[in-house]
């Protein structure tokens, strides 16, 4: 039994919504992926198994379609359209990212589908909203992110360099998370009301409200944040946080101490490493350790004592970082209760012992290949809601007989 056991989702294959379908499927929903007879284009996206293109060798496809069952249907053909409508009558949720007019032209708009299943939850994830004509224009994850705003906040202190876009399909993922959150909210509402509904997710709007302070700084104060290396974009520049460690790797010193126990732990660590003599400001760490209550960051720059204590915490972090290997700095800060991070490549992050310990590496069997492969696991840990990858991504039409046989 999982959180979503008993829910059936019909997903019209599209790379824009594949992650939403995966999140629902890996949480136990019966997600039926519906592809055209020739297959979804994402089946041909690199990278490939052993760097060799071919059928069912796309690692992109594998990742985004775990736990789903797959069928093929030509919605323009009468018999396949009949089958699709029969499936709709058994479904709880429709998930799609179709051009605005396509489903309506096929007689598959929300009103048509709700007539087949009155409590249906129909989720449309489109570039600018279901009724916006711009949603029919071509987009990519890159243009979506650029137009929505997140890259403005991402990059380096040197503004002669262009903004940096988050990689890994973050634009699509952001919209998919909003789609999943909205879907689960609609499911809860249906449990008490018995009513379905149409959910209209604008991918552009999803990006625009995911810009941390950038959008709101402009809307509230007409002020523009500036991107900064390894730290939050801000209207006013903040101090640098990235430090070169003793092994030549960089770490982000993150948030300095703010509570007495954190100042005490940092001071003890400094002494343990024999570095106290290199930091004349260490006396302020002792003052921070004996401070009463939370350290009030709002007084920095106006209260000399608070400013000195805060600066000493940051100086101590940077001194330690320069004196030990990056990973030792990270684990030492973990013990001290301080949030820092080694600057990893994605491959290095995947192999980190922390991620392994929380079960992020998952073996998925591919029986047709006689092999298992390590996949990224759950994006969140929910102890009371079991999660797992139930099966590898479906081959084209793999479950046609099984799914359509259930309709007889």
N, C-alpha and C positions, 0 to 999 in steps of 0.2 A: 504494500500500500504506500503510495506517495501522495504528495500534496495535490497533484493534478490527475490522479487516477480517475478514469471515467469520463474525462473530457475529450472530445474528438475535435480536431482542428483540420480544416482543409486549407492547405497552403498552395497558392498558385505560384509556381516556381519563379523567383526573381531574386537576383543577388541583393537587392535592397532590403528584403525582408527575411532572407535566409537565416540570419542570426536570431531573429525573434522566434522563428519556428524551431530552431535548435534549442533555445532556452526553454521553450515550452515542452519540447519532446524529451529533453534530458531530465526534466522534472516530472515526467511520467505521463504527459498527455499523449494520446494517440494522434500523432501528426501524420496526415497523409499528404505527401508532396505530389502535386499534380503538374506533370510536364507535358509539353507538346510531343507528338510522336518522334520528332527528330532529336529530342532531348533539350534541356536548358543549356544556353551557351556557356554557363559557368563550368560545365563538365570539361571544357577544354582550356580552363585557366591554369597557368603555371603557378607554382612549381609542380613538377611531376615526380612520381616514384622513380628513384634511381636516375632522375634527370632524363627520362625517356617518355615522350608524349605517347598517348594511346588511350584506348577505352578504359575507363575506371582507374586512371592513374593520376588524376588531378588531386593534389593534396589540398588545394583550395576547396574543391568539392567535398572531399572527405571531411574536412573540419566543420564546414557549415551545415552539414546534413546528417549528423549523427542522430541515431535513435528514431529516425523517420521511416515510415513505409513509403514506397514510391509506386505511382501508377502513371500511365501515359494516356492522355485524352486530347482529341482534336475538338475543341469546343465549337468549331464552325461546322462540324459534321453532326447530322441529326441524331444518330444513335449514341454518339459520345456525349452530346448535349443532354440526352435523356439520362444517361448514366450519371452525369455530373449532378443533375437535379435530384436524382435518387439519393446520391451521396449527401447532398445538402440537407435532405430531410432527416438524415441521421447525425448531422453535425451540430456542434455547439458554437463553433467559431469559424469564420472565414477570414483568412489573412491574405492580403493581396497588395500589389503595388502596380496596378494596371493603369494604362492611359485612361483619362477621365471618361471618355465616351465608349470605350470598348465593351465593357460589361453591359452597359445599358443597351447598346446596339444588338447584343446577343440575347436581350431579355433577361439579363442577370444582374440588374441593379438591385439596390438594397430592398426596395419595395417588392420586387419580384421574388427575391430569395426569402424574405420574411413571410411571404405567402406560403412558401413550402415549409418553413420552420419559424413559427411566430416568435419564439424566444431566441432567435439567432442573434449572435454578436458578430457584426461585420466590421472588420478592422481594415481600413484603407490607409496605406502609408505612401504618400505621394510627395513630390518635391516641394510644392507650395500649398497643398490642400486640395481636396477632391474637386472642388468647383473652380479652381484657379486655372485659367488657360495656360499659364506658364508651366503647369505640371506636365504638359504634353511635350515640352521641349527637352532635348537631350541634356542629361546631367552626368557627372561622375562624382565619386567621393571627393575628389580634389575641388571641383567647382562648388560642390555643396558646402564644404568646409570654408572655402574662401568667401563665398557669399554670405554665409551665416555668421561669420565673425570670429570663431575661436583662434585662427592663426594670428590675428592681430595681437593677441596676448602671448604668443609663443615665439621665442627666438632669443636674441642675444642683446647685451647692453649696447653693442655697436650697431646703431641703427642704419649704418650704411649697408648692412646685410639685410636681405629680405626676411619677412616673417617665415616661420617654420610650421609646416602643416603636420599635425599628428598623423603618423602612418598607421597601417593595419586596419584600414576601413573604419576609422573612428567616426566619420560622419554617418555612415550607415548604422554603426553600432549604437550611436546616440539615439537615433530615431527608433531603432528596434527596442531599446530599453524603454522609451516612452510608450511604444506600442504594447509591450508586455505589461508594464505597470497599469496602463489603461485597460487592457484586457482583463487582468485579474480583478481590478476594481469593478468592472462591468459584471464579471462572474459573481462576485460577492453581492452586488446589487440585485442580480437576477435571482439569487438564492432567497431573497426576502420579498421581492416584488413579482417574480415570475416574468419579468419583462426583458426582452433583448434590446439592442440599440446599435446604432451606427457610430463608429469611432473614426474620426477624421484626424489623422496625424500628419502635420506638416513637417517635413524633414528640415526645411529651412528654419522654421520656428524652433524646432528642437535644438538646432545648433545655437540659435540666437539667445536662448535662455540658459545655455550651458557655456557661458563666457566668463564665469566667476563674477568679478566686479565690473567688467568692461561695459556691458549693456546698461546696467543699472547706474553706473557712474555718469553715463551720458544722459540717461532719462531723468535722473534726479537732479544732477548738478551741471549738466552740459560740460563735463570734464572728460578728457580722453586719457585712458590708462596707457602706459608705455611698457613694452615688453622688456624683460630682464633675464639675464642668464641664470637658469636653474632656480628661479624663485617667482613668486606671484607678480603678475603685471600690476603696476600701481601708477596712480597719478603723480605721486612724488617718489623719486628713486629711493630704494632701500639699500642697506649695506650688502656687499657681496657675500655669498654663503658657500661657494664651491672652493675646496681646498685641495691642493696636491699633497697626497699622503707619502709616507716614507718609501713605499714600493713603486712610486711613479703613477699610481692610479689616483683618480679624483673621487672625492666624496662630497656630498652636500651636507653641510653642518646643520641644516634644518632650523628648528626652533630652539633657541637657547633656553636655559633654565628659567622657570617661572614660579616654582614652588620651593619652599625651604629644603625639602628632602632632595630635590634635584640639585640645588646648589651644594648640599652636603655631599652627595654622591660624586659630583664632579670634582669637588675639592679633594675628596679621599682618593679618587683615581689619579688626580694630578700628583699627589704626594707618593702614591704607590709607584708611579713611573719615574719618580725622582726629578720631576719637572717644576716643582713649586718655585725653586730659586730662579727660574727663567721667566717667571711671571710676577713682577712687582705688584700687580693689581690683585694678587691672590687674596689679599686681606678683604677685598670686597666680596669674594666668594663666602668667606666666613660670615660677613654681615648678611648676605643673602640667606645663608643656612639658618640664621637665628631670626629671620624676618617673621613677623606675625601675619598670617593669612596669605592670600595669593598676591603675587608680585604684580602691581598695577602697571601694565605696559603703556597705558594712556598717559602716564606721567613722564615717560621718556622724552628728554629734550627740554622739560620745564622744571623738573626736580633733579638737582645735582646728584643726590645720593642714589636715587633710583636709576638715573642714567649711568652712573659709574658702576653700579652692581650689574646692570644689564650688559654693559660693555665688557666687564670682566668675564662674564659667562661666555660671551661669544669669543673673546680672546683665548680663554682656556680651551674651548673646543677646537679652535683653529691650531693652537700649539700642540695639542695631543694628536690631532689629525696629521700634522706634519712629522710627528715623531714615531708613528706606528703604521703598519700596513693598513690598507683601506678596510679589509674585512675585520681586522682586530678592532679598528675604530668603530665599525658598525656594531659588532657584538658587545663591545664595551659600553657603548651608548645605550644599547638595549638593556643591559643590566642596570644602568643608571636611570632608566626610564625616560630617555631622551630620543626624540624622533630624528633620525638621520638616515642616510642611504648611500650605499656605494653606487657609483654611476656604472650601470651594467649595460651590456648589449642585450637584446631579447634572448639570445641563446644562453648567455650567462645567467640571466634571471631564471630561466626555465630549469637550470641545473642547481640553483641555490638550495641549500639544505632546508631552509625554511619552507620553500614551496614543496619540496619533497615530503616534508613532515606533515604538511596539511593535506596531502593527497592530491596535489595538483597534477602530478604525472599519472596518467591512467593508461593501462594497456588495453587495446581494442583488437579483438581477433578479426582477421580477414580470412575466413576459411577457404575461399577460392584461391588465395595465394599461399595458403599454408603457413602464414606468418601473423605475428602480432606486432603492433606499432604503438609507440608512446604518443599519446594525445594530451593536449592541455585539458585539465579537468574543470571542475565547477568554478565559475567566476566569483562565487560567494559560498561561504560555509553556513549551512542552515541545519544545525544538529537535529531539530525536530522534524525536518522535512527531507527524507532521504533523496539523494541525487545519484544518478549514475548514467553512463552511456550504455544504452541497451543493445545497440547494434551499430555496425558500421553503416556508412551512407548507402542508400539503395542504388542498385544498378537500374538502368533505364527499364521501366515497366516491370520491375522485379516482382511486385506484389499485385499485379493486375488480377490474376486468377483468384488470389486470396481475398482481396478487397471486393471485387465485383461479385465474387461468389457469395459474399455475405448479404448482397442485396436481393438474392433470389428467395 
